[in-house]
Amino acid sequence: MFRRVFFANLMAVVPSSSFAVAQVAVPPAPPPPASISLGARHGHVTPYRSGFNHTGGGNIDVAQPSPDTVVVTMTGIGVAGGHPCKASLAAMSFEVTQALEVRFDSPKLKKAKLIVEGRVIGLLRSECKGTGSACEGPGCATLSSGTTEIVTLCLPAHSVAGGENLSINDREGPSEVPIAPGKYTLHQTFAVTASHSQSLLFSKAASAEFAADPALDPLWISYWEPFHGANKKDFGFQITIKVLEDTSSANGGASGQK
């Protein structure tokens, strides 16, 4: 009992600040030596529809998670089923032109490189009787300066027909090129298409799905479809460009000097 009373009195005398845990301030990360500044942009998604069809999504997202990185993502879907009077088509065509400027923010930066990576993730479904087909791509991105092409990155197109189904997770790059400070233009394109011939009989719809839920209405696909439960949060065509210091070139140039 005496020990408890003594400890309680001691706690009352000692200031609470003595027991505070020291917090060390973490200095902010230094800014990257080079950065990308976004300028004017013209982005368009054009749907093409006829017959028994459904389209969804149709987004072009341009994000800049850090000053030296730009990410452009295109997402959309197309579904086409049999129509008794005419052929069906559901397609979406994507195109964006983004002006940007590469800046050397650090006075110590002498050389830099541009890194381009691309990926496409999605699903293609066709109709087993051979009348419905689906395709995607190609997805391409080109960085140019005026009329001069700096770098181009393309991911190949895919298609299914005759009951084929395909899950796609493709990646290309990284492609590296030397880059100088200045103004450039990024041009990126992509397409998804589903088609179905005229049909008097009920049949499964063909689909090209390259967007996260809820772009595709579940009424258009069966519970027993081959990709039930697939994780769709990263669906779409995405290009990432990043500007970094070219240390290898700088070291190589220094080693050759006497």
N, C-alpha and C positions, 0 to 999 in steps of 0.2 A: 504493500500500500504506500509506503514511504517513497519507494522508487517511482511509482506512477505520479505522485504529487510533485516530486522533484523534477521529473522530466517535463511535466505540464508547465511548471513555473519557468523552467529553462526556455521552453519554446515561446513563452510570452515575453521573455526578456530579449531574446535574440531576434533581430529584425528579419522579416520574411525575405528581404532582398538578399540575405546571405545564402539562402538556399536556391536562389534563382539560377537556372542553367544559362551559362554564357552562350549567347548566340553570335556566331561569327558570320559577318556579312560576306556573301559570295559575290565576287566581282563579276559584272556582266561579261559575256563572251565578246571578244573583239569583233568588229564588223569584218565581213569578207573583203579581201583586197580588190575584188571586182564585183560589179553588180549589173543587173538588167533592169532597165526602166521601160515600162509598158507605154505605148502610145495609142494611136487610133486603131480601132478594130472594126471589122465588118464580118459578121458571122451569120450564116443562113442555113436553115434546115428545110428542105422541100419534100413534102410527102406526095407520093403518087398512088392513087387509089382507084380501083374499079372492081365491080362485081361484089362478091361476098368477102369483105376484108376488115382488118382492124390494124391501126397503127397506134403507137404509144411512145412516150418519152419525147425524143427530139430535142435534146439539150446539148449545148456547147458550153462547157465550163472552163474558164481560164482562171487559174489560181496561181498565187505566188507565195509559197510557204516560207521562203526566205529571200533576201534581196538578190541572191545570185542564182535563183532557180525559178523556172516557169513550167507549169503543168497544164496541158490542154487535154480535156476529156470529152469525148463524143459518145452519147448514149441514145439508143432508140430500138424499137422493135417493129416487126411487120408480120402479119398473119393473113393468110389467104385460104379460103375454103371453096368447095365446089358450088357453082351457081348454075341453075338450070338453063339460063338464057345466054350467058357469055362467060368468057374467061375472067378469072379474078387476079388482081395484082395488089400488093401492099409493099411499098418501097419508101425508103427515106434516104435522101441524099444530103450529106453534110459538107459544108465548106466554110472555112474561116481564114481570114487574112489579118494577121496581127503585126502592127509596127512595133518595133522595140529598139532600144539603144543599149549597147554594151559600154559600160563605163569602167575606167581604171581609177578606183577611189583612193588607192594607196600610192603615194609618190615612189615607193620602193618597187612597185610592180613594173616589170619590164616586158614580160611576155605572158600570155594567157592562152587557154585552150577552151573550146566549146565541146561539151559532151552531150550527145543526143541518144536517148533510149526510147523504145516503143514497145507496147504490149497491147494485145487484144484478147478479151475473155468473153465467151458467150456460148450460146447453144443454137444448133441448126436441127430442124426436124422436117422430115418429108412424109409423104403419104404412101402407104405400102402398095397401092394399086398402080403406082407409077404416074399419076396425074398431078401430083403436087411436089414442088421443089422449093429449095431455099438456098440463099447464098449471102456471103458478106465480103466486103472489101473490094479491091485492095485498100488498105489504109496507108496513106503516104503523107510525109511532111518534108517540106523543102525550106531551107533558110537561104536567103539571097541578099545580095547587096546591089541594088539597082538591077541590072540585067545579068549580073554575075552570080552563078549558083555556088554557094559555099558548101552545103552538105544536103544530101537527100537520104531519108530513111523510109523504107516501105516494108510493110508486112503483107505476106501473100494472101490472096483470096482463097476462100473455101466454098464448096457447094455440096449439097446432098440431093438425092432423088431416088425414086424406086423403093421407098421404105427405109432408106438410110437415115441415121441420126448421128450427130457429131457434137461432142463437147470440145471447145477450143480454148486453149490457154497458150498463146504464142508470145514470144518475146524476141526482139531484135536489138542489137547494140550491146554495149555502148560504142558509138562511133565518135572518134575524136578528131578535131581539126583545129589548127591554130586560128586564133581570132584576134582582131585588132579593135581598139575602141572606135565606135561609130554607130551609124544607124543601119538597121537591117529589117527584113520582112520575112515573117514566118507564114507559109501557106500550107494548110492541112486539109485533107479530104478523106471521106469515108462513105460507105453505103451499105445498107442492109435491104434485102429483097426476098419476098415470098410470093410464089405464083401458083396458080391452080387452073387447070383447063376446065372448060365447060363440062358440067356433070349433072345428070338427072338423079343420080343415086347419092345418098348420104355417105360422106367419107370424112376422114380425119383431115383437119386443116394442116397446112405446112406453115412453118414459122421460122423466123430469124430473130432470136432474142438476145439483145446486147444492151440491156438496161436493167437496173435493179427494180424490185417490186415497188409499187404496184403497176408498173408500165404495161405488163401483160395481164389482161383480165383472165383469171383462172377458168372462166367458162369456155375459153377457146381451147383448152387442153384437158386431157383426161387425167383422172387420179392415178391411172396406171401408166402414165407416160414414162419414158425411160429415165428421165432426169428429175423425178419427183424428189423434193427436199434439197435440191442443189442450193448452195450458198451463192447468191446473186449480187451481193453488195459491191463487188468490184467489176461488174460487167461493163463492157464498153471498150472503145479504142482510146488509148492514152499515149501522149507523147510528153516526155520530160526533157527539157534542155537546161543545162547548167554551165556556168562559166567559172573556171578555176585557174589559179596560178599554174603556169607551165614550168614546174621546177626542173623537169628533165632537160628541157631546152636551155634553161638558164644555166644549169650546171655544165651542160655540154659545151656551151659557148665560152664559159669561164675557163674550162680545162684546156681549151685550145689556144688561149692567150699566153704570151710570155712576158 
